[in-house]
Amino acid sequence: MTSVAIKDLDCTAIDAKPIDFDWSEGYGETWECWEGSRCSECNAALVGREGDRHCDVDNESECRGTLSGEGPMMNYYYPCTIGDEAEAARTLADTCLCVVRVNGETGLALTGGGMDLSWEIKCEAFMLLGHLPPVHFADLPGMAGKDVDSKRNRWIVAGCLKSCRVAASWAQGRASRLRATVASMRKRAAERAKGAA
């Protein structure tokens, strides 16, 4: 997987939060899925369904290896701006996420679960797709076996810290505008009171 420079990550997903959704209904009508996985024979990153053969999803290949994957498993997804769903799915072939489009909105959905996957998927996946990770997931757990000195993990932490700085800046801007609004309201109220006297 290729790391995108922190300075090149965009801010579009910083406020993203999980949205509840029932994957058991509406496939093809209200939602679609693109899941990347590795070919069992040649290890190529491909998009397909459980049991699809490499040569069936890639007409230029004669490889007869198979794909794995079952689509979204948990009843929620994370909104995320995605231009090319298939390319994004291939980029995420080594994660526990698939690309979904729900009622016209693109996002990411878990293909498995069981533990807090904030490091591997909720933050890294957004970053692999060119976005700063959502602040909602930036409280990374200190998990046993995690090496903060690995290049990959330093990159994820740097992305989370940048998301927090951007979100803090946005919050400070909102607070400043709110204070200015209150000051303006008080000034108008004082002028009305003065005019009524």
Secondary structure, 3 states (H helix, E strand, C coil): CCCCCHHHCECCCCCCCCEECCCCCCECCCEEEECEEECCCCCCEEECCCCCEHHHHCCCCCCCCECCCCCCCCCEEEECCCCCHHHHHHHCCCCCEEEEEECCEEEEEECCCCCCCHHHHHHHHHHHCCECCCHHHCCCCCCCCCCCCCHHHHHHHHHHHHHHHHHHHHHHHHHHHHHHHHHHHHHHHHHHHHHHC
